[in-house]
Amino acid sequence: MLLGAAEAGLGITCLPADMCRASMDDGRLVRVLPEWEAGQVTTSLVMPHRRGQLPAVRAVVECLVEMFGAGEGPAD
């Protein structure tokens, strides 16, 4: 929604570069504050112990770790 609004000229927004790269490459968007970055976001996943865990939950966890990598924290 934010990407579409910015492309429509409704204002500026803060989006991940990967999300708006195509729009910037073809001129639909322009980076207006090239020296500024929003910083990083830390996300934690809290879940029950593996025993009794649904296979679907484990599949989602494995997908998230593959996509974003494992950060600091206790290993199981």
N, C-alpha and C positions, 0 to 999 in steps of 0.2 A: 504494500500500500504506500509506504514512504517513497519507494523507488518511483512508482507511477506518479505520485504527486510532484516529486522533484522534476521528473521528465516533462510534466505538464506545465512547469514554470510556476508552481504554487509556493515555492520557497526553497530553503536549503534543508538538508538532512544529514545525519551522520550514519553511514552504512559501511559494512565491510567492503574492502576493495574488490574482493572476488565477486561480490554480489552486483556491483555496478561497473565492472571493468568494460563490458561490452558497450554499455551506454556512454562511457567516457571515450572509448576508442572511436565510436562513430559520431561523436560530437553532441549527443543528446544531453550529456551532463558535462560540467566543468568543475574541477576541484577549485574551490574558492579560498581555502586556507591550507596551502601545501605544507606549511611548517607545523601545523597542529595535528595531533593524533589523540584519539579518545582514550587511549590506554588499553589495558588488558582486563579481561573479565575472568574471574576464577569461579568455576562451577564444581560443586561437590555432588556426589551421588551417594545417598544413604540407603542401604538395603539390608534385609535380613541375611543371616548366615546362609551359606549355600544349602545346608540341610533343609529340606522342605521348600526350597525355592522352585518356582515354576520354571519350566524350560524356556518359556517366552521371555521371562524377566532376564534370564541369563543371556539369551540371544540379543536382547536390546543392550545389555551392559557390554557384551563383546563387540557389538557394532559401534557403540559410542567410544570405546577404548581404541578401536581400529581407526575411527574417523578423527578423533582428537588427540590420541595418544594418552598414555598413562602419566599422570603427574605425580607430585609428591603425595605421600600418604601411606597408610599401612597396606601391605600386600596380604592377600588371602592365602 
